[in-house]
Amino acid sequence: MPVTMASVTSDSLLLSDEDYLVLRAKQAFTVDPHSAKAWMLTAKTLYPNNFAVQFEAYNIVKSAKNVKEAAKCFETLLHQFQGDTELWNEVEALTKALRSDCGDPEPTFLRAMFASLSTDAQQQLLQVTADRSKDTMEHCRLLMILLSRFPHAVAKHGPRLVDTLLSAEKHSHFQGANNCYRKLLVCELVPLMGASPIPVELPPRQLYRLMHKMIEYYVSCLMSPDSNEPDPWDKLFLGFRSIGLMLNWDMSAVFSQPWGREHYWQQLLDKNEHLHQPLDPESHEVRQHIHCTAIFFLRCLQEYMSSLQAGDHQLILLESFVMTMSDREVSEPPAKRRKGDETIPLITVDAHTLLNAGSATNASSGTASNAQNNPGRERAVSTNVVNNFTAALRCWNMVNSQEAIYRGVSKLLQVLGVDQWLAAFHQDMQLYRGDVNEMVNNLLQFEKPENQGQIQNSTTAQNNINLVRNLRLASAFFYLRQLPAAVDRALQVVSMLSCLPPGGSLSSNLLKATYSLRHIHLLPLSRTCVLQYCAHLILSALQHFVSQPTGGGATTTEIDMCVGNMLVLLQLELGDSEQPMPGALDLLGQLISHIRSRPSFSYPIFTNYIVNADILEEIMHLATKQDSPVAFEIAPPSSTQLTSQRRISTRGVDKGAKEDFKSAMRRQMARSSEPLEPLLIKFLTNEQDYVKRLLWPQSKAYAPRI
């Protein structure tokens, strides 16, 4: 078929020869690609140094989706015409396509064309493009493409790129470690340098700086709830391994192995035992040990802090309660401990709180099981939390055993911004060790007026901080047997319960039988659990009054008031009569025996706060017992009664007293389904003077029920 030629216009007669050839190629392209190719071949042959001719040849083969021909034309352009603006627009489009994974036709074609370029052309393109870039981040990203595609270039360009990124971050004045320059440096460049087939040479001082920047970045990702960095620990260990190799650290090989707490710990412990004495803080050996130990400690610490936040409610470590020997005889067998472990506290966890977080997620699919009915999983979760804590604890003990190591690790931790983690961990560590006076002094420092305004928090956050501080202080004062102070802090906690999330379930772990002298418990920060802890702490303090010998200083009225208060508080742990908390029935039996041994019992606010069916039945039985019944006065006159009228009492001077008493008991029994939590909060808020007046005048030298 004859080729249809475009008409020659007067405008085309004014064109130069090379422009005329380009014009004919363009006109022919849509109707006869072979003719267009012939025109362009003629133009390229006649005018090899003309940019317009060569660029149009590139555009024609690009439009035809001819990857290999386009790569060949582009490579010619790159060698001969690097100064042309139109070419660099195309280069920018190409490098943009390389940095993305967009599936559109244009970027896909450009990436395929780049792959068809010769290796030299690819390197030249990326390097020249990077050098021409006026934007620092663009320059760095282009060099990263170069290094990722050509590992042998890492040794040459890597050190200069490290300097560029560090300088750019410094002069950009970012507020935190999580910024674009740091991310590119530690997430992309460090692994490339570690995998370089040619060793990368950087001065040790630069390598230490790079290592600190890397650790700081990944720790900030771990601490930030908004971070989207996947697997930060895996990446940190990989980077640590890479820089360790450049520093010739033999221990860096450990961090290339899958995480195993005990395996890593044994490696560190062995290294610590073989450190040459005396230690030189600037020596290669000590610096290696400082950084390896700090990384291991940080992981153990982060895993512990994360496990405290992993469930429905945050966990907090508190001094808890131990059954007396008489209690152990009628309760569960004590937890077994190795011989000589009596000074090591027993640690318990309400693991179902952590398990319920996962159960709630699966509930919608109908596959969730009751976490509390899975004792195997509960034990595993409890063990994991405790192991996280003890691993961080023993690592910190090792750090403290060597002054040079302690100073090095502390200095590194100081610049990483983990003060919040460390403060909470140190408080838990002090409680575990029994260094509670130091813990109390530190907590009280925050209550000084000059320190309260240093940290700005929302009202809700500040209330939560104050509640946690008072809860820790109540626990610490209880350990120190400063019971008035402990009860005072517990009452303050109760007044702040509204800032805690509602819900939670009663803990069966507050009171444990164990061979240990102490018991500490990770308590969920839920309204129910915290209320139970405060109530049990106050119960333990008030136990003094019913256990002291006759003439111990308390009056009959005070002792009755104490027993009444304990009955009110005990209701929460009696709860469901079919499954009361450990020790609750034992204590109820002791209190009832005490009332039975006395001729009378007076507690004017009985009808306001006691609604538990078991307690009411015991009181009714004592009041109606034929042989030596106890005389009760359990309520003041009602608002419709005159003071001279009879009180709700069983004293025999009034023939109708017992009938009134029975009616009062029936009214109380009708309230047995009333929610106990608001009732106890109301009691501890409105009637706290009844508790305080019993403790404040008394000597602190007594042994409460713990």
Secondary structure, DSSP 8 states (H G I E B T S, - for coil): ---------HHHHTS-HHHHHHHHHHHHHTT-HHHHHHHHHHHHHH-TT-HHHHHHHHHHHHHTT-HHHHHHHHHHHHHH-TT-HHHHHHHHHHHHHHT----SHHHHHHHHHHHHS-HHHHHHHHHHHHHH--SHHHHHHHHHHHHHH-GGGHHHHHHHHHHHHHHHHHHHT-SSS-SHHHHIIIIIIHHHHHT-SS-----HHHHHHHHHHHHHHHHHHHH-TT---S-HHHHHHHHHHHHHHHTT-SGGGGGGS---HHHHHHHHHHHHHT--SS--TTSHHHHHHHHHHHHHHHHHHHHHHHHHHSSSS-EEEEE-EE--HHHHTTS---B---TT-TTS-EEEE-HHHHHHHHHHHHGGGT----GGG-HHHHHHHHHHHHHHHHHHHHHHHHHHTSHHHHHHHHHHHHHHT-HHHHHHHHHHHHHHHT-HHHHHHHHHHTTSHHHHTSS---HHHHHHHHHHHHHHHHHHHHHTT-HHHHHHHHHHHHHTGGGS-S-----S-SEE-BSSS-EEEEEE-SHHHHHHHHHHHHHHHHHHHHHS-TTSS--HHHHHHHHHHHHHHHHHHH-STTS--TTHHHHHHHHHHHHHTSSEEE-TTHHHH---HHHHHHHHHHHH-SSS--EEEEE---TTS-TTS--EE--TTSTTHHHHHHHHHHHHHHTTTS-HHHHHHHHHHHSHHHHHHHHTTS-S-S----
